């Protein structure tokens, strides 16, 4: 009863996409998720409960490079972190697959180019009901396919801001947003009005995440089974170490062994690396598939941060996450090297806004400060470094050793946003005398984690091959973002979905499923 053809570990975007791709083969598939379902309840949209108290995050302790404990900003549940992501679904730019010089060093090339993923990007955008406007993003890579849906409408503040940015020479573009709205398919349907989104689960299931876009469809097949609250302790190999034979799983305190012919890990870059390290045995004394010594190394997190402009402009947006700015992606008038990209983000929670501006504007309420604030999310590329790594402490707990690698680009990107508002102030006095404050994500945010099981053609300098199979083990594959050789400066979700679809197709053809 515990024998399967295929085991997929993890139900985030990558694992769910792999399940979707393989489900029609008729093969007996087991999906293992260490968490349960996110309950649909009023707390889903309670900022204090979700953001401040973190009621949906695990009570788990990791350790930083100095062995100081921290609570990681992660989620273990059906759909993985995609249940809480901001649903901006970007294609990586053409140059993101090439070698690029940055302030922090070199971003290495992938073993294949954008053209390899382009058809799978097309499919992924359809699966995730992406809303956008083709051709509006000046850095967008080529495709013949239009977005499945028109961009989400701007509200008055964001429409005005977009117009004025164009007046000063920038090219803001509608964010490609993955949402499934009833009003898109039926004009007479009761519309869903989006509000709390970034970092929140969506009880309306309008957010197109791994579960709603892929996993639910895979589970409709009778050959597909999912077990929740199932923690995979380790992957078991044949006595010669060349083949994975099964997984050891703890479910409700009971240890169960499931066997399979093919095993896919999609636990997230940090937890997939930890699983490989936890699974060491006589044939793999330093962790599974670790003959290169690179398992857990080259962790990348993106340089992410929030920058909030407090202006005289009244902002009553409910769903502020509307447009992006990529004009500085390849550089700027004062920078020959790439900086990154800027997005409008969801409104910050009350505690954060009061923390950012309460001292600057004493006596003002949260409502007053919120009306003054415009919230931006900035991303610069992180670069791979073997010093940035995931390891296990003696007690088995996870240690994340990390130092930023390209921080100058991130700081220059902040400066460009502030300079942009100085120019805006010359055409609209409401954008003069802006007070800025924000926060940068550190290692505790573990945001956009990738790179710990590097992909490459050479087994001595990578962990998995170009089809995401481990070099050392014949039937063990990776389908989360841990395979990334480099990470660009755009949200990685669409890329890891597209790659899972690509690898899934390869599996079907290679094994004649």
ROTOR-314749 format. One line per field, with one value per residue (C-alpha): residue number from 0; residue in three letters; x negated, y negated, z negated. Coordinates in pm, 1 decimal. Layout:
REM residues N
n	c(NUM/...);
res	c(ALA/...);
px	c(X/...);
py	c(Y/...);
pz	c(Z/...);
REM end
This chain:
REM residues 513
n	c(0/1/2/3/4/5/6/7/8/9/10/11/12/13/14/15/16/17/18/19/20/21/22/23/24/25/26/27/28/29/30/31/32/33/34/35/36/37/38/39/40/41/42/43/44/45/46/47/48/49/50/51/52/53/54/55/56/57/58/59/60/61/62/63/64/65/66/67/68/69/70/71/72/73/74/75/76/77/78/79/80/81/82/83/84/85/86/87/88/89/90/91/92/93/94/95/96/97/98/99/100/101/102/103/104/105/106/107/108/109/110/111/112/113/114/115/116/117/118/119/120/121/122/123/124/125/126/127/128/129/130/131/132/133/134/135/136/137/138/139/140/141/142/143/144/145/146/147/148/149/150/151/152/153/154/155/156/157/158/159/160/161/162/163/164/165/166/167/168/169/170/171/172/173/174/175/176/177/178/179/180/181/182/183/184/185/186/187/188/189/190/191/192/193/194/195/196/197/198/199/200/201/202/203/204/205/206/207/208/209/210/211/212/213/214/215/216/217/218/219/220/221/222/223/224/225/226/227/228/229/230/231/232/233/234/235/236/237/238/239/240/241/242/243/244/245/246/247/248/249/250/251/252/253/254/255/256/257/258/259/260/261/262/263/264/265/266/267/268/269/270/271/272/273/274/275/276/277/278/279/280/281/282/283/284/285/286/287/288/289/290/291/292/293/294/295/296/297/298/299/300/301/302/303/304/305/306/307/308/309/310/311/312/313/314/315/316/317/318/319/320/321/322/323/324/325/326/327/328/329/330/331/332/333/334/335/336/337/338/339/340/341/342/343/344/345/346/347/348/349/350/351/352/353/354/355/356/357/358/359/360/361/362/363/364/365/366/367/368/369/370/371/372/373/374/375/376/377/378/379/380/381/382/383/384/385/386/387/388/389/390/391/392/393/394/395/396/397/398/399/400/401/402/403/404/405/406/407/408/409/410/411/412/413/414/415/416/417/418/419/420/421/422/423/424/425/426/427/428/429/430/431/432/433/434/435/436/437/438/439/440/441/442/443/444/445/446/447/448/449/450/451/452/453/454/455/456/457/458/459/460/461/462/463/464/465/466/467/468/469/470/471/472/473/474/475/476/477/478/479/480/481/482/483/484/485/486/487/488/489/490/491/492/493/494/495/496/497/498/499/500/501/502/503/504/505/506/507/508/509/510/511/512);
res	c(UNK/UNK/UNK/UNK/UNK/UNK/UNK/UNK/UNK/UNK/UNK/UNK/UNK/UNK/UNK/UNK/UNK/UNK/UNK/UNK/UNK/UNK/UNK/UNK/UNK/UNK/UNK/UNK/UNK/UNK/UNK/UNK/UNK/UNK/UNK/UNK/UNK/UNK/UNK/UNK/UNK/UNK/UNK/UNK/UNK/UNK/UNK/UNK/UNK/UNK/UNK/UNK/UNK/UNK/UNK/UNK/UNK/UNK/UNK/UNK/UNK/UNK/UNK/UNK/UNK/UNK/UNK/UNK/UNK/UNK/UNK/UNK/UNK/UNK/UNK/UNK/UNK/UNK/UNK/UNK/UNK/UNK/UNK/UNK/UNK/UNK/UNK/UNK/UNK/UNK/UNK/UNK/UNK/UNK/UNK/UNK/UNK/UNK/UNK/UNK/UNK/UNK/UNK/UNK/UNK/UNK/UNK/UNK/UNK/UNK/UNK/UNK/UNK/UNK/UNK/UNK/UNK/UNK/UNK/UNK/UNK/UNK/UNK/UNK/UNK/UNK/UNK/UNK/UNK/UNK/UNK/UNK/UNK/UNK/UNK/UNK/UNK/UNK/UNK/UNK/UNK/UNK/UNK/UNK/UNK/UNK/UNK/UNK/UNK/UNK/UNK/UNK/UNK/UNK/UNK/UNK/UNK/UNK/UNK/UNK/UNK/UNK/UNK/UNK/UNK/UNK/UNK/UNK/UNK/UNK/UNK/UNK/UNK/UNK/UNK/UNK/UNK/UNK/UNK/UNK/UNK/UNK/UNK/UNK/UNK/UNK/UNK/UNK/UNK/UNK/UNK/UNK/UNK/UNK/UNK/UNK/UNK/UNK/UNK/UNK/UNK/UNK/UNK/UNK/UNK/UNK/UNK/UNK/UNK/UNK/UNK/UNK/UNK/UNK/UNK/UNK/UNK/UNK/UNK/UNK/UNK/UNK/UNK/UNK/UNK/UNK/UNK/UNK/UNK/UNK/UNK/UNK/UNK/UNK/UNK/UNK/UNK/UNK/UNK/UNK/UNK/UNK/UNK/UNK/UNK/UNK/UNK/UNK/UNK/UNK/UNK/UNK/UNK/UNK/UNK/UNK/UNK/UNK/UNK/UNK/UNK/UNK/UNK/UNK/UNK/UNK/UNK/UNK/UNK/UNK/UNK/UNK/UNK/UNK/UNK/UNK/UNK/UNK/UNK/UNK/UNK/UNK/UNK/UNK/UNK/UNK/UNK/UNK/UNK/UNK/UNK/UNK/UNK/UNK/UNK/UNK/UNK/UNK/UNK/UNK/UNK/UNK/UNK/UNK/UNK/UNK/UNK/UNK/UNK/UNK/UNK/UNK/UNK/UNK/UNK/UNK/UNK/UNK/UNK/UNK/UNK/UNK/UNK/UNK/UNK/UNK/UNK/UNK/UNK/UNK/UNK/UNK/UNK/UNK/UNK/UNK/UNK/UNK/UNK/UNK/UNK/UNK/UNK/UNK/UNK/UNK/UNK/UNK/UNK/UNK/UNK/UNK/UNK/UNK/UNK/UNK/UNK/UNK/UNK/UNK/UNK/UNK/UNK/UNK/UNK/UNK/UNK/UNK/UNK/UNK/UNK/UNK/UNK/UNK/UNK/UNK/UNK/UNK/UNK/UNK/UNK/UNK/UNK/UNK/UNK/UNK/UNK/UNK/UNK/UNK/UNK/UNK/UNK/UNK/UNK/UNK/UNK/UNK/UNK/UNK/UNK/UNK/UNK/UNK/UNK/UNK/UNK/UNK/UNK/UNK/UNK/UNK/UNK/UNK/UNK/UNK/UNK/UNK/UNK/UNK/UNK/UNK/UNK/UNK/UNK/UNK/UNK/UNK/UNK/UNK/UNK/UNK/UNK/UNK/UNK/UNK/UNK/UNK/UNK/UNK/UNK/UNK/UNK/UNK/UNK/UNK/UNK/UNK/UNK/UNK/UNK/UNK/UNK/UNK/UNK/UNK/UNK/UNK/UNK/UNK/UNK/UNK/UNK/UNK/UNK/UNK/UNK/UNK/UNK/UNK/UNK/UNK/UNK/UNK/UNK/UNK/UNK/UNK/UNK/UNK/UNK/UNK/UNK/UNK/UNK/UNK/UNK/UNK/UNK/UNK/UNK/UNK/UNK/UNK/UNK/UNK/UNK/UNK/UNK/UNK/UNK/UNK/UNK/UNK/UNK/UNK/UNK/UNK/UNK/UNK/UNK/UNK/UNK);
px	c(0.0/-299.2/-451.2/-418.0/-555.4/-625.8/-665.3/-655.5/-768.9/-612.5/-308.8/-438.9/-431.8/-701.6/-571.8/-211.4/-310.1/-498.3/-193.4/25.0/-210.2/-247.4/106.2/247.6/-13.7/190.6/-113.1/-53.2/-159.5/-198.6/-225.3/-364.5/-302.0/-447.8/-168.1/209.1/465.9/481.0/822.2/1066.0/1150.8/1188.8/829.1/708.2/736.6/650.3/322.1/235.6/294.3/124.4/-164.6/-240.7/-149.3/-225.5/52.5/-4.6/-383.2/-547.4/-692.5/-1032.6/-1376.4/-1661.3/-2006.1/-2205.3/-2577.6/-2657.9/-2439.2/-2182.3/-1825.2/-1552.2/-1198.4/-1196.4/-922.6/-800.9/-479.6/-419.6/-79.6/91.4/-14.4/-333.8/-451.4/-243.2/64.8/-91.9/-284.0/-201.0/-108.3/-322.2/-423.8/-718.0/-916.6/-1289.4/-1446.2/-1654.2/-1974.5/-1884.9/-1987.1/-2322.2/-2640.0/-2600.4/-2840.5/-2703.1/-2840.6/-2887.6/-3048.6/-2929.5/-2582.9/-2656.1/-2478.5/-2226.9/-2305.5/-2012.3/-1861.2/-1524.6/-1409.1/-1409.1/-1156.3/-951.8/-678.4/-646.5/-615.1/-322.5/-154.4/-227.5/-69.0/245.6/255.6/221.2/467.5/210.4/346.8/116.1/43.5/-207.7/-459.9/-415.5/-723.9/-1034.2/-1248.7/-996.2/-1133.0/-974.4/-663.4/-381.4/-120.1/95.1/165.8/472.0/649.7/634.8/441.3/613.8/762.1/573.4/734.0/726.3/400.3/207.0/348.9/240.0/-102.8/-154.5/-62.1/-304.3/-587.6/-541.6/-553.4/-903.1/-1022.8/-972.3/-774.9/-560.9/-373.3/-84.6/-213.5/-146.3/87.3/202.6/564.9/880.1/1166.6/1527.7/1593.7/1328.2/1534.3/1886.0/1972.3/2287.1/2098.8/2062.0/1716.0/1432.5/1271.8/904.8/752.7/529.8/313.7/-66.4/-148.7/213.0/400.3/707.9/1029.8/1201.8/943.5/905.7/528.8/391.4/144.5/-7.5/291.7/571.3/392.8/227.8/259.8/638.2/649.1/389.9/586.1/890.1/709.7/774.8/407.1/296.8/292.6/188.5/88.8/79.4/-103.7/-365.1/-724.0/-986.4/-1271.4/-1501.1/-1534.4/-1646.8/-1883.7/-1974.4/-2275.5/-2495.7/-2379.5/-2294.5/-1916.8/-1665.0/-1427.4/-1189.0/-1131.2/-1098.8/-801.8/-663.7/-282.5/-107.5/-408.1/-429.9/-724.6/-620.7/-835.0/-697.4/-877.8/-880.0/-1060.4/-1095.2/-1127.6/-1093.7/-1186.5/-999.5/-1043.5/-1182.9/-1551.5/-1647.2/-1442.8/-1531.8/-1899.9/-1837.8/-1658.6/-1954.3/-2193.2/-1968.8/-1962.0/-2334.6/-2435.7/-2742.7/-2735.9/-2666.9/-2847.7/-2819.0/-2454.7/-2272.6/-2398.9/-2683.8/-2991.6/-3049.8/-3033.3/-2779.2/-2458.7/-2329.3/-2578.6/-2511.1/-2195.0/-2038.1/-1754.4/-1728.2/-1793.4/-1437.1/-1297.0/-1003.1/-1033.7/-735.4/-680.8/-476.2/-338.6/-66.5/123.4/434.1/405.4/731.7/627.7/768.3/548.6/234.9/30.9/76.0/-235.5/-607.8/-911.2/-1188.0/-1366.5/-1666.0/-1686.6/-1987.1/-2133.9/-2066.9/-2203.0/-2453.9/-2509.2/-2652.9/-2561.2/-2213.6/-2017.3/-1686.7/-1312.9/-1047.6/-686.3/-394.5/-301.7/-3.4/66.7/-146.2/20.6/100.6/-189.6/-440.0/-305.1/-302.1/-657.9/-777.6/-614.1/-473.4/-773.3/-789.7/-420.9/-335.4/33.9/145.0/356.2/290.8/574.4/415.4/70.1/206.2/372.7/30.0/-164.4/-259.2/-427.0/-696.6/-879.0/-1233.7/-1435.0/-1799.1/-1973.4/-2154.8/-2461.3/-2567.3/-2840.4/-2957.5/-2985.1/-2608.5/-2490.0/-2244.8/-2386.9/-2268.0/-2372.7/-2455.2/-2097.1/-1966.2/-1832.7/-1885.3/-2162.5/-2151.7/-2484.0/-2427.3/-2578.9/-2437.2/-2641.0/-2519.0/-2397.1/-2531.1/-2282.9/-2000.5/-2101.0/-2139.7/-1791.3/-1651.1/-1822.6/-1668.0/-1319.1/-1379.0/-1521.3/-1215.3/-990.9/-1206.0/-1128.3/-761.0/-761.8/-844.8/-512.5/-293.4/-348.0/-179.5/-498.4/-727.7/-885.8/-845.8/-935.1/-1086.1/-1120.5/-1120.4/-1276.6/-1506.6/-1455.2/-1740.0/-1808.2/-1500.4/-1277.9/-1433.8/-1250.4/-1267.0/-1510.8/-1692.0/-2022.0/-2113.3/-2111.5/-2275.0/-2199.2/-2480.3/-2627.3/-2944.0/-2889.5/-3195.4/-3052.5/-2678.8/-2428.1/-2164.5/-2182.0/-1989.8/-1680.1/-1709.2/-1811.9/-2083.2/-2414.0/-2481.1/-2140.7/-1963.2/-1600.2/-1608.6/-1488.6/-1444.5/-1144.0/-1164.4/-1390.0/-1690.2/-1823.7/-1864.0/-2225.6/-2137.8/-1818.3/-1769.2/-1580.5/-1221.6/-990.5/-1089.7/-746.3/-661.3/-1009.3/-999.9/-649.8/-764.3/-1067.9/-857.3/-639.9/-955.6/-1107.9/-773.0/-753.6/-1107.5/-1014.0/-712.8/-919.9/-1233.5/-1053.2/-779.0/-509.5);
py	c(0.0/-232.4/-174.3/-445.7/-525.8/-889.5/-1085.9/-1466.8/-1633.0/-1976.7/-2154.8/-2504.7/-2643.6/-2408.1/-2089.1/-2166.2/-2237.9/-1908.9/-1724.7/-1896.2/-1794.7/-1430.4/-1353.7/-1269.1/-992.6/-755.1/-674.1/-623.4/-953.0/-1043.0/-1409.0/-1477.6/-1810.1/-1876.0/-2119.6/-2115.5/-2328.7/-2700.3/-2743.1/-2986.2/-3218.7/-3585.9/-3592.5/-3545.9/-3921.4/-4032.8/-4224.7/-4194.6/-3819.1/-3746.6/-3994.2/-4079.5/-3750.8/-3524.5/-3278.6/-3084.5/-3059.8/-2761.0/-2780.1/-2682.9/-2813.8/-2848.9/-2997.4/-3264.5/-3271.2/-3366.6/-3085.9/-3336.3/-3198.7/-3347.0/-3261.6/-3227.3/-3399.1/-3080.9/-2880.3/-2505.8/-2434.5/-2304.1/-2542.9/-2631.7/-2990.1/-3063.6/-3086.0/-3402.0/-3546.0/-3873.1/-3693.3/-3910.6/-3662.1/-3786.4/-3618.0/-3647.4/-3885.6/-3745.8/-3867.2/-3694.6/-3368.2/-3517.4/-3616.2/-3972.4/-4198.2/-4355.1/-4571.8/-4262.5/-4048.2/-3823.6/-3674.8/-3342.9/-3219.5/-2936.9/-2627.4/-2722.9/-3050.7/-3221.6/-3045.4/-2711.7/-2832.5/-3061.7/-2808.7/-2698.6/-3060.5/-3083.5/-2781.4/-2897.7/-3238.7/-3065.2/-2824.7/-3112.8/-3345.2/-3623.1/-3973.6/-4209.8/-4419.5/-4280.8/-4533.2/-4782.9/-4662.6/-4793.2/-4499.7/-4222.3/-3923.1/-3818.6/-3604.9/-3582.6/-3520.9/-3792.9/-3783.2/-3569.8/-3870.0/-4246.3/-4422.0/-4496.9/-4848.5/-5128.1/-5324.2/-5707.0/-5750.3/-5486.2/-5607.8/-5963.0/-5849.8/-5634.1/-5925.5/-6160.1/-5905.1/-5889.9/-6270.5/-6265.7/-6001.6/-5667.4/-5368.6/-5225.1/-4911.3/-4709.5/-4431.0/-4080.9/-3960.7/-3602.4/-3625.0/-3432.1/-3681.2/-3577.9/-3907.0/-3813.8/-3524.3/-3642.0/-4010.0/-3935.6/-3758.0/-3920.3/-4078.4/-4005.4/-4324.8/-4267.8/-4432.8/-4249.0/-4042.9/-4053.3/-3817.6/-3717.1/-3396.6/-3450.4/-3287.0/-3371.4/-3164.6/-3456.4/-3451.8/-3211.9/-3008.5/-2663.0/-2494.0/-2670.4/-2677.8/-2334.2/-2109.6/-2099.8/-1986.9/-1715.0/-1581.8/-1524.4/-1226.9/-893.7/-798.4/-1097.9/-1091.0/-1363.1/-1318.3/-1630.3/-1691.8/-1457.8/-1560.0/-1387.6/-1308.6/-1165.6/-1017.0/-654.6/-521.0/-177.7/-21.3/-127.0/-487.9/-530.3/-521.8/-667.7/-395.2/-584.9/-837.4/-813.8/-1023.5/-1122.2/-1150.4/-1220.3/-1089.1/-765.8/-693.8/-547.0/-448.5/-514.2/-378.2/-507.0/-484.9/-864.5/-1121.3/-1499.4/-1746.7/-2078.2/-2181.7/-2527.8/-2594.3/-2592.4/-2290.5/-2087.9/-2141.0/-2050.3/-1732.0/-1629.1/-1693.2/-1507.3/-1206.9/-1132.8/-767.4/-551.0/-612.4/-982.5/-1073.6/-1449.9/-1446.9/-1315.1/-1413.6/-1607.2/-1478.8/-1839.5/-1965.5/-2226.8/-2104.3/-2397.6/-2645.8/-2944.4/-3044.4/-3355.6/-3557.8/-3873.5/-4209.4/-4302.5/-4593.7/-4824.6/-5199.6/-5413.8/-5767.9/-5988.1/-6267.8/-6534.6/-6327.4/-6151.6/-5776.9/-5586.2/-5281.5/-4949.5/-4743.1/-4947.7/-4668.9/-4787.1/-4886.5/-4833.7/-5033.1/-4847.7/-5150.2/-5087.6/-4713.8/-4735.1/-5049.6/-5421.9/-5755.4/-5740.8/-5363.7/-5138.7/-4831.0/-4687.5/-4814.4/-4623.0/-4676.9/-4862.0/-4766.3/-4918.7/-4677.6/-4612.0/-4856.9/-4808.4/-4696.4/-4946.5/-4848.8/-4894.9/-5232.9/-5365.5/-5238.6/-5401.2/-5742.6/-5783.1/-5979.0/-6198.1/-6287.9/-6273.5/-6277.9/-6142.9/-5829.3/-5521.2/-5622.3/-5963.0/-5817.7/-5550.3/-5821.3/-5987.0/-5674.4/-5515.7/-5176.1/-5046.0/-4714.0/-4716.7/-4418.4/-4393.9/-4077.5/-3864.8/-3680.7/-3322.9/-3270.4/-2944.5/-3127.6/-3180.3/-2838.4/-2610.7/-2362.7/-2152.3/-2203.6/-1907.4/-1895.1/-1879.1/-2234.7/-2453.6/-2711.1/-2980.3/-3156.7/-3461.6/-3798.1/-4027.4/-4011.4/-4302.2/-4554.5/-4861.8/-4803.2/-4788.2/-5116.0/-5286.4/-5164.3/-5330.1/-5652.5/-5635.1/-5606.7/-5908.2/-6105.6/-6008.2/-6172.1/-6484.5/-6508.4/-6439.6/-6731.7/-6968.0/-6888.9/-6818.9/-6996.7/-6710.3/-6510.3/-6771.5/-6741.5/-6363.3/-6181.9/-5841.3/-5542.5/-5169.0/-4838.4/-4588.5/-4215.2/-4033.9/-3662.4/-3608.2/-3694.9/-3415.3/-3580.1/-3438.9/-3171.0/-2983.0/-2840.5/-2576.8/-2281.6/-2452.1/-2339.6/-2281.0/-2044.9/-1966.4/-1730.7/-1872.1/-2226.9/-2165.3/-1942.8/-1881.1/-1858.8/-2066.6/-1852.2/-1903.9/-1542.6/-1506.9/-1411.6/-1145.3/-975.3/-848.6/-906.3/-1204.7/-1538.8/-1894.7/-2111.1/-2417.0/-2722.6/-2554.1/-2471.6/-2841.3/-2920.5/-3292.8/-3471.4/-3794.7/-4064.9/-3963.4/-3745.6/-3383.3/-3216.3/-3207.0/-3082.7/-2790.1/-2695.6/-2712.5/-2500.4/-2237.6/-2213.2/-2177.0/-1908.6/-1729.5/-1708.4/-1571.2/-1306.0/-1197.0/-1168.1/-1017.5/-749.3/-703.9/-762.7);
pz	c(0.0/-51.2/292.0/556.3/898.8/812.5/488.7/484.0/161.3/114.2/257.3/329.7/681.8/812.2/655.4/747.6/1109.4/1127.2/990.0/1250.8/1532.0/1424.5/1303.5/1651.2/1699.2/1484.7/1273.4/902.2/746.7/378.4/277.3/-69.8/-246.4/-590.9/-681.9/-663.0/-484.6/-561.7/-726.1/-570.8/-856.8/-939.4/-1067.4/-707.9/-656.8/-1011.3/-977.7/-1346.3/-1348.9/-1016.1/-1016.0/-1377.4/-1546.0/-1250.4/-1331.4/-1007.4/-1041.2/-1210.4/-1558.9/-1430.4/-1521.1/-1272.9/-1335.9/-1154.3/-1072.8/-1430.7/-1568.7/-1686.9/-1682.2/-1464.5/-1354.9/-974.2/-774.7/-606.1/-582.4/-590.4/-440.3/-129.9/147.5/-38.8/-47.6/262.1/37.0/-106.8/188.5/361.4/688.3/917.3/1188.9/1396.4/1667.3/1613.1/1863.5/2150.2/1984.9/1657.4/1826.1/1933.8/1753.2/1623.8/1434.1/1113.6/835.2/620.5/889.8/1171.3/1208.1/1384.2/1694.0/1690.4/1899.5/2124.6/2238.9/2220.3/2537.6/2355.0/2098.4/2325.3/2420.4/2058.3/1946.1/2188.6/2029.0/1675.3/1736.4/1857.6/1562.1/1317.1/1496.2/1518.1/1580.4/1764.5/2069.9/2315.8/2444.1/2160.1/1972.3/2154.1/2036.2/2104.2/2300.8/2631.3/2672.4/2924.6/2656.0/2501.9/2132.3/2054.1/1897.1/1910.4/1633.2/1305.9/1317.2/1147.3/867.1/881.9/689.9/883.9/1215.1/1139.2/1023.0/1331.9/1560.2/1386.3/1395.2/1770.6/1784.7/1630.2/1876.3/1701.0/1830.5/1550.1/1649.7/1502.3/1281.1/1417.6/1143.2/1091.9/982.0/1067.7/1051.0/1115.6/1294.7/1553.8/1685.9/1602.6/1608.5/1409.2/1128.4/789.1/811.1/572.2/444.2/361.1/55.4/-197.6/36.8/-1.1/-286.2/-347.1/-259.9/-44.7/-168.3/162.8/356.8/596.8/554.4/813.8/611.3/643.5/484.9/673.7/1012.0/1028.5/724.6/711.3/1074.1/1012.8/715.5/936.3/1090.2/910.9/937.8/726.9/344.8/102.1/-261.0/-478.5/-806.7/-661.5/-744.9/-529.9/-763.9/-499.3/-152.8/-143.9/122.0/252.5/83.7/376.6/337.0/706.3/673.1/428.6/314.1/86.9/-187.0/-563.1/-673.2/-1012.8/-1014.2/-1344.3/-1535.3/-1336.1/-1106.0/-769.6/-473.0/-122.8/181.3/538.4/871.9/905.1/626.1/659.3/387.0/376.9/14.7/85.9/140.7/-226.1/-330.9/-19.9/-95.9/-460.7/-351.7/-134.0/-423.7/-670.1/-438.3/-449.9/-458.1/-402.5/-26.8/-70.8/-395.6/-336.7/-230.4/73.9/417.6/261.8/443.3/555.5/196.9/308.9/143.4/-61.6/83.3/313.0/126.3/280.5/126.8/343.5/183.7/93.2/-98.0/-148.2/-100.9/-198.7/-74.0/-306.3/-89.1/-82.4/174.2/36.6/92.2/49.3/255.0/139.3/373.6/427.1/591.5/948.4/1142.0/1161.8/1276.0/1461.0/1609.1/1380.5/1435.4/1666.5/1511.0/1492.7/1611.2/1327.1/1325.9/1595.0/1391.7/1320.0/1021.4/1004.7/1019.5/819.9/756.5/577.3/299.4/77.0/-203.3/-513.4/-834.9/-1113.2/-1339.7/-1057.3/-947.3/-1303.2/-1351.3/-1028.7/-1068.7/-1417.8/-1547.2/-1236.8/-1265.5/-1636.6/-1714.2/-1377.6/-1374.0/-1163.0/-931.0/-876.3/-816.6/-583.0/-372.8/-337.4/-250.6/82.0/34.8/270.0/287.2/426.0/547.7/653.3/763.0/508.6/636.7/563.5/305.8/155.3/-177.3/-178.4/-273.6/-450.3/-698.5/-990.5/-1348.8/-1571.1/-1698.4/-1340.9/-1335.7/-1029.3/-1014.1/-744.9/-698.8/-481.7/-388.1/-113.1/206.8/421.8/167.8/351.7/634.0/380.7/215.2/552.8/647.1/332.5/433.1/780.5/632.7/409.9/703.1/905.3/647.1/651.8/1023.1/955.8/714.3/998.9/1170.9/866.4/534.6/347.3/414.6/263.5/-82.7/-94.3/-415.3/-344.0/-570.1/-521.8/-611.2/-443.7/-469.6/-641.1/-664.0/-882.0/-585.5/-371.8/-83.4/271.6/150.0/426.4/542.6/282.9/528.8/823.2/1178.3/1426.8/1682.9/1484.9/1189.8/1012.5/1004.9/966.6/787.1/1057.1/1434.3/1688.6/1633.0/1256.1/1189.0/928.2/1087.8/823.6/794.3/1103.6/1004.2/767.0/907.9/781.6/872.6/650.2/694.5/534.2/883.6/984.0/1090.8/1059.7/968.2/1161.6/973.8/1042.4/836.1/908.9/889.5/1260.8/1350.1/1109.6/1234.0/1596.6/1516.1/1338.7/1649.5/1861.5/1639.9/1613.7/1993.1/2001.8/1744.6/1949.3/2265.5/2107.9/1907.3/2167.5/1904.0);
REM end
